[in-house]
Amino acid sequence: MAEFTLFQDGARVTEQLSASDLVARLADSNTRNWLDLPAPDAQLIDRIGQALGLHELAIEDAGPERQRPKLDRYETHLFLTVHRVVLDEQFDLLLTELSIFVTPHAVVTVHKDLGLDPTTVARRWQAVDSDRGLSYLLYALLDAIVDTHFDAAQDLEDELEELEDLLFAEPAQLHAVQRRSLRLRKNLLRLNRVAAPMREVMLGLMHRDIGVITEREMPYFQDVYDHVLRVTEWVEGMRELASGVRETQLALQGNRLNVVMKKVTSWAAIIAVPTAITGYFGQNLPYPGYDTQAGLIASYIALVGTSVGLFLLFRRRGWL
């Protein structure tokens, strides 16, 4: 039998339960139940679906296929898909899908993320007044999910600030900036894909005709909605800044290339003029000072003088 964690009225059930006992407890409408399945089992989910009257399409969406964040409303229950996010040690954004079934007396969560601690969420549920129903549990779940979006956005902003500092660091680290900026833009895109649709999810939940959220819990869901808006606006702003970092990087590369070209051209001119002078004095035609010591000295003066003069001129103009 698949692993699971069952909470009834906020308290964790520690006794061993068979699949039949578990399904019977979930079907009991006199208690508020939360079943968390960290390792989904198709057969167990089907039995739970039959006991709670879950729609077959919702059960199918809770399978291994990846879904976008959404809220589906069925006759007897609601089905939500949200995503928990985390940055790994390589600074890659990892997404974990969480499926939530909400019935009048039971909540079932299905996920493969071992980082989601149901005990912490249940402790918040248990700490509130006893007359609050499953809507507060749903709030605690969504709040925990949106908090991961906040944490990821904060880490991505720190990375963006480091990239901005590296752009003007000496010596230039253009390859590192390019690699990290591309990874940052990829992470921001992935975060935006799961954070932006949460606005529709929260607005759908807060519709009064759904009847899941009571007036007492409405401010809590409004708070989560505000956090969702802040994250989406935050991510959009960082995406623009990340594009600006890329454009600045390209501009700096062009400027550095121009500086290099000026230096190469300047040194080529310094070398070309003495070459022309030596070519003139080395020709097989008579000229003033030909075959005399004065002509040799004049050639040396011309070589050194023109080279030093060009060097000082280019240095004054900032080419060297």
C-alpha positions as CSV (number, residue, x, y, z in Angstrom):
1,M,0.0,0.0,0.0
2,A,1.3,3.5,-0.8
3,E,2.5,5.8,1.9
4,F,0.1,8.4,3.2
5,T,-0.5,10.8,6.0
6,L,-4.0,11.3,7.4
7,F,-5.2,14.2,9.6
8,Q,-8.6,14.4,11.2
9,D,-9.7,17.7,12.6
10,G,-6.1,18.9,12.5
11,A,-4.7,15.9,14.5
12,R,-2.5,13.3,12.8
13,V,-3.7,9.7,12.8
14,T,-0.8,7.5,13.9
15,E,-2.5,4.1,13.9
16,Q,-2.0,1.7,11.1
17,L,-4.8,1.8,8.6
18,S,-5.7,-0.5,5.7
19,A,-6.9,0.8,2.4
20,S,-10.5,0.0,3.4
21,D,-10.2,1.7,6.7
22,L,-8.7,4.8,5.1
23,V,-11.4,5.0,2.5
24,A,-14.1,4.6,5.2
25,R,-12.6,7.4,7.3
26,L,-12.4,9.7,4.3
27,A,-16.1,9.0,3.5
28,D,-17.1,9.9,7.0
29,S,-18.8,13.3,6.7
30,N,-18.8,14.0,10.5
31,T,-15.0,14.7,10.5
32,R,-12.7,17.1,8.6
33,N,-10.1,14.9,6.9
34,W,-6.9,15.7,5.1
35,L,-5.1,12.9,3.3
36,D,-1.6,13.6,1.9
37,L,-0.2,11.2,-0.6
38,P,3.5,11.8,-1.2
39,A,3.8,8.7,-3.5
40,P,0.7,8.5,-5.6
41,D,-0.8,5.1,-6.2
42,A,-3.3,4.8,-9.1
43,Q,-5.3,2.0,-7.5
44,L,-5.6,3.8,-4.1
45,I,-6.5,7.1,-5.8
46,D,-9.3,5.3,-7.8
47,R,-10.7,3.9,-4.5
48,I,-10.6,7.3,-2.9
49,G,-12.2,8.8,-5.9
50,Q,-15.1,6.3,-5.7
51,A,-15.6,7.0,-2.0
52,L,-15.6,10.8,-2.4
53,G,-17.3,11.0,-5.7
54,L,-14.3,12.5,-7.5
55,H,-14.6,13.1,-11.2
56,E,-12.6,10.8,-13.5
57,L,-11.0,13.7,-15.4
58,A,-9.7,15.1,-12.1
59,I,-8.3,11.8,-11.1
60,E,-6.6,11.5,-14.5
61,D,-5.1,15.0,-14.1
62,A,-3.7,14.0,-10.7
63,G,-1.6,11.4,-12.5
64,P,2.0,11.7,-13.7
65,E,1.3,14.1,-16.6
66,R,2.3,17.7,-16.0
67,Q,-0.5,20.2,-15.7
68,R,-0.5,23.9,-15.7
69,P,-1.7,25.7,-12.5
70,K,-5.5,25.6,-12.7
71,L,-8.8,25.4,-10.8
72,D,-11.5,23.0,-12.1
73,R,-15.0,23.0,-10.6
74,Y,-17.0,19.8,-10.6
75,E,-20.4,19.1,-9.1
76,T,-19.3,17.6,-5.9
77,H,-15.7,18.9,-5.5
78,L,-13.0,21.3,-6.6
79,F,-9.7,20.2,-8.2
80,L,-6.6,22.4,-8.1
81,T,-3.2,22.1,-9.6
82,V,-0.4,24.2,-8.2
83,H,3.4,24.0,-8.2
84,R,6.0,24.2,-5.5
85,V,9.3,25.6,-6.6
86,V,12.9,25.4,-5.2
87,L,16.4,26.2,-6.5
88,D,18.8,23.4,-6.3
89,E,22.6,23.6,-5.6
90,Q,23.3,24.1,-9.3
91,F,20.9,27.1,-9.3
92,D,18.3,25.3,-11.5
93,L,14.7,25.9,-10.7
94,L,12.8,22.7,-9.9
95,L,9.1,22.4,-10.1
96,T,6.9,19.9,-8.3
97,E,3.2,19.5,-9.1
98,L,0.7,19.4,-6.3
99,S,-2.8,18.2,-7.0
100,I,-5.6,19.1,-4.5
101,F,-9.1,17.6,-4.3
102,V,-11.4,19.7,-2.1
103,T,-14.7,18.2,-1.0
104,P,-17.1,19.5,1.7
105,H,-15.5,17.3,4.4
106,A,-12.2,16.1,3.0
107,V,-9.0,17.4,1.3
108,V,-6.8,15.1,-0.6
109,T,-3.3,16.2,-1.8
110,V,-1.2,14.2,-4.3
111,H,2.4,15.1,-5.0
112,K,5.9,13.6,-5.4
113,D,7.7,16.4,-3.5
114,L,9.3,15.1,-0.3
115,G,10.1,18.8,0.6
116,L,6.4,19.5,1.4
117,D,6.0,18.8,5.1
118,P,2.3,18.1,5.9
119,T,2.9,18.3,9.6
120,T,3.8,21.9,9.4
121,V,0.7,22.8,7.5
122,A,-1.5,20.7,9.8
123,R,0.0,22.5,12.8
124,R,-1.3,25.8,11.4
125,W,-4.7,24.2,10.8
126,Q,-4.8,22.7,14.3
127,A,-3.8,26.0,15.9
128,V,-6.9,27.9,14.7
129,D,-10.3,27.9,16.2
130,S,-12.1,24.6,16.1
131,D,-15.1,25.9,14.2
132,R,-13.1,26.7,11.1
133,G,-13.5,24.1,8.4
134,L,-11.3,22.9,5.5
135,S,-11.1,26.3,3.9
136,Y,-8.4,27.3,6.4
137,L,-6.4,24.2,5.6
138,L,-6.7,25.1,1.9
139,Y,-5.4,28.5,2.7
140,A,-2.4,27.1,4.7
141,L,-1.5,24.9,1.7
142,L,-1.7,27.6,-0.9
143,D,0.2,30.0,1.4
144,A,3.0,27.5,1.8
145,I,3.1,27.1,-2.0
146,V,3.2,30.8,-2.7
147,D,5.9,31.2,-0.1
148,T,8.2,29.0,-2.2
149,H,7.6,31.3,-5.1
150,F,8.6,34.2,-2.9
151,D,11.8,32.5,-1.8
152,A,12.7,31.6,-5.4
153,A,12.1,35.1,-6.6
154,Q,14.3,36.5,-3.8
155,D,17.1,34.2,-4.7
156,L,16.8,35.1,-8.4
157,E,16.9,38.8,-7.5
158,D,20.1,38.2,-5.5
159,E,21.6,36.4,-8.6
160,L,20.5,39.3,-10.8
161,E,22.3,41.8,-8.5
162,E,25.5,39.7,-8.6
163,L,25.3,39.7,-12.4
164,E,25.0,43.4,-12.5
165,D,28.2,43.7,-10.4
166,L,30.1,41.2,-12.6
167,L,29.3,43.3,-15.7
168,F,31.7,46.0,-14.6
169,A,34.1,43.9,-12.7
170,E,37.8,44.0,-13.6
171,P,39.0,41.8,-15.1
172,A,35.9,41.3,-17.2
173,Q,34.1,38.0,-16.7
174,L,31.9,38.0,-19.8
175,H,31.7,34.3,-20.3
176,A,30.6,33.8,-16.7
177,V,28.0,36.6,-17.0
178,Q,26.7,35.2,-20.3
179,R,26.3,31.7,-18.9
180,R,24.7,32.8,-15.6
181,S,22.4,35.4,-17.4
182,L,21.0,32.7,-19.7
183,R,20.4,30.4,-16.8
184,L,18.7,33.3,-14.9
185,R,16.4,34.1,-17.8
186,K,15.5,30.4,-18.1
187,N,14.6,30.2,-14.3
188,L,12.6,33.4,-14.5
189,L,10.6,32.1,-17.4
190,R,9.9,28.8,-15.6
191,L,8.9,30.7,-12.4
192,N,6.6,33.0,-14.4
193,R,4.8,30.0,-16.0
194,V,3.7,28.7,-12.6
195,A,3.3,32.0,-10.7
196,A,1.3,34.0,-13.2
197,P,-1.6,31.4,-13.6
198,M,-2.0,31.5,-9.8
199,R,-3.9,34.8,-10.1
200,E,-6.7,33.0,-12.0
201,V,-6.7,30.1,-9.4
202,M,-7.0,32.5,-6.5
203,L,-9.7,34.6,-8.2
204,G,-11.6,31.5,-9.0
205,L,-11.5,30.3,-5.4
206,M,-12.6,33.7,-4.1
207,H,-15.8,33.7,-6.2
208,R,-18.7,33.7,-3.8
209,D,-20.8,31.3,-5.9
210,I,-18.2,28.5,-5.3
211,G,-19.0,28.5,-1.6
212,V,-15.7,27.0,-0.4
213,I,-14.4,30.0,1.3
214,T,-16.3,31.5,4.2
215,E,-16.4,35.2,5.0
216,R,-14.2,34.6,8.0
217,E,-11.4,33.1,5.8
218,M,-11.8,35.5,2.9
219,P,-9.1,37.9,4.2
220,Y,-6.6,35.1,4.4
221,F,-7.2,34.2,0.7
222,Q,-7.0,37.8,-0.2
223,D,-3.6,38.0,1.5
224,V,-2.4,35.0,-0.6
225,Y,-3.8,36.7,-3.7
226,D,-1.8,39.8,-2.9
227,H,1.3,37.8,-2.5
228,V,0.7,36.2,-5.9
229,L,0.4,39.6,-7.5
230,R,3.6,40.7,-5.9
231,V,5.5,37.7,-7.1
232,T,4.2,38.0,-10.7
233,E,5.0,41.7,-10.8
234,W,8.4,41.0,-9.2
235,V,9.2,38.3,-11.8
236,E,8.1,40.5,-14.7
237,G,10.4,43.3,-13.5
238,M,13.3,40.9,-13.1
239,R,12.8,39.6,-16.6
240,E,13.1,43.1,-18.0
241,L,16.2,43.7,-15.9
242,A,17.7,40.4,-17.1
243,S,17.1,41.4,-20.7
244,G,18.8,44.7,-19.8
245,V,21.8,42.9,-18.4
246,R,22.1,40.9,-21.6
247,E,21.9,44.1,-23.7
248,T,24.4,45.8,-21.5
249,Q,26.7,42.8,-21.8
250,L,26.5,43.0,-25.6
251,A,27.2,46.8,-25.5
252,L,30.2,46.3,-23.3
253,Q,31.5,43.6,-25.6
254,G,31.2,46.0,-28.5
255,N,32.9,48.8,-26.6
256,R,35.8,46.5,-25.6
257,L,36.1,45.3,-29.2
258,N,36.4,48.9,-30.3
259,V,39.1,49.6,-27.7
260,V,41.0,46.6,-28.9
261,M,40.7,47.6,-32.5
262,K,41.9,51.1,-31.7
263,K,44.9,49.7,-29.9
264,V,45.8,47.3,-32.7
265,T,45.3,50.1,-35.3
266,S,47.5,52.5,-33.3
267,W,50.3,50.0,-32.9
268,A,50.1,49.1,-36.6
269,A,50.4,52.8,-37.5
270,I,53.4,53.1,-35.1
271,I,55.1,50.2,-36.8
272,A,54.1,51.2,-40.4
273,V,55.7,54.7,-40.3
274,P,59.2,53.5,-39.3
275,T,58.8,50.8,-41.9
276,A,58.1,53.4,-44.5
277,I,61.1,55.5,-43.4
278,T,63.5,52.5,-43.5
279,G,62.1,51.7,-46.9
280,Y,62.9,55.2,-48.1
281,F,66.4,55.3,-46.7
282,G,67.1,51.8,-48.0
283,Q,66.2,52.6,-51.6
284,N,69.0,52.4,-54.3
285,L,68.6,56.1,-55.3
286,P,70.7,59.1,-54.2
287,Y,69.1,61.4,-51.7
288,P,70.3,64.2,-49.4
289,G,72.7,62.5,-47.0
290,Y,73.1,59.4,-49.1
291,D,76.2,57.4,-48.1
292,T,77.1,59.7,-45.3
293,Q,77.0,59.5,-41.5
294,A,74.6,62.5,-41.3
295,G,72.1,60.6,-43.4
296,L,72.3,57.6,-41.0
297,I,71.7,59.9,-38.0
298,A,68.8,61.6,-39.8
299,S,67.2,58.3,-40.4
300,Y,67.5,57.3,-36.8
301,I,66.0,60.6,-35.7
302,A,63.1,60.2,-38.1
303,L,62.4,56.6,-36.9
304,V,62.5,57.4,-33.2
305,G,60.8,60.8,-33.5
306,T,57.9,59.7,-35.6
307,S,57.3,56.6,-33.4
308,V,57.4,58.5,-30.2
309,G,55.2,61.2,-31.7
310,L,52.6,58.8,-32.9
311,F,52.7,57.0,-29.5
312,L,52.1,60.3,-27.6
313,L,49.3,61.3,-30.0
314,F,47.4,58.0,-29.7
315,R,47.9,58.0,-25.9
316,R,46.5,61.5,-25.7
317,R,43.4,60.5,-27.6
318,G,42.9,57.5,-25.4
319,W,43.6,54.9,-28.1
320,L,46.5,53.3,-26.1
